[in-house]
Amino acid sequence: MTVHRGTFTVLITPFTDGVSRVDEERLRQLVEYQVEEGIHGLVPLGSTGEFLSLSENERADVARIVVDQAAGRVPVFVGTAAESTDDAIRYSRQAEKLGADGVMIIPPFYSTPTEDELYEHYRRISDQIGIPIMLYNNPATANVDVKPALIARMAETTKVTYVKESTVDVRRIHQIKRLCGDRVQAFGGYMGYESFLVGADGWVSVCANVIPGPSARLFDLWDKHRDYDGARALFERINPMIEALGAHWYVQGTKACFDLMGAPMGLARPPRSLLPASVREEFRLVLEGLGMLTGSPPAAFGPRHRAAAE
């Protein structure tokens, strides 16, 4: 089975008329932008994709559109999380049928399962699909912490062969790799560059929605070219965007960036509120600093941004 590494974008979900329905045209443009800019993989229907605010039919539509538009050029790991194990199985089987390369699953986020219950949740899903699972560990939102020892246990008997580690303790990446070796590809969440320092196999990035080229190049400089000084310089260049999107406004902020670049993606669905004007201005300044506000649509999806942001 192919092993996937690199920078994966956890995609926003564009809406038409504010938040009324999924905007298929914009979503296809977004996927194309990502692929053209050199991103290594895509993750629709994660937290940034507002999966909890979509109907079951909308989730299926988003997965279908992204897999279809990617057309095998980059791997697609579809978010299939649900509070119910049976629902997660159904979403995961659907993603596999659509042609996904894998699924990303955050633990059940309300029932606070025990370690044995977590193991059984992922084991049951594994038994029903033939593609790998990326376990998404984010204790701040899932209310449970899937620790490296449990991940190692899962890796022995389930299809959990990828992890998105979104604690702010980058030592977790090292611990996962030490316990699991090549059985698990460990991806950093918010702290991508820092995770590379301790052996991460990739990075699942929010900011890559807006700057996919530089986000992918950051991994390439570090991992492929061993240009550590270049990677550090690029990280410092794009870090204002990483930090701006690391706060509460990561969904609204990403969509505001596209709006400011002339490629509106709609709003974020309630309960997320409108972005305050002062915060929108902060994002405008970050984009301006990265040279992302020159040109007009559809240039907002063009390769010029790779050079501009770098």
Secondary structure, DSSP 8 states (H G I E B T S, - for coil): -----EEEEE----EETTTTEE-HHHHHHHHHHHHHTT-SEEE-SSTTTTGGGS-HHHHHHHHHHHHHHHTTSS-BEEE---SSHHHHHHHHHHHHHHT-SEEEE---SSS---HHHHHHHHHHHHHH-SS-EEEEE-HHHHSS---HHHHHHHHHHSSEEEEEE-SS-THHHHHHHHHHGGGSEEEESS-HHHHHTTT-SEEEESGGGT-HHHHHHHHIIIIIS--HHHHHHHHHHHHHHHHHTTSTTHHHHHHHHHHHTT-------TTS----HHHHHHHHHHHHHTT-SSS-TTGGGSTHHHHHH-
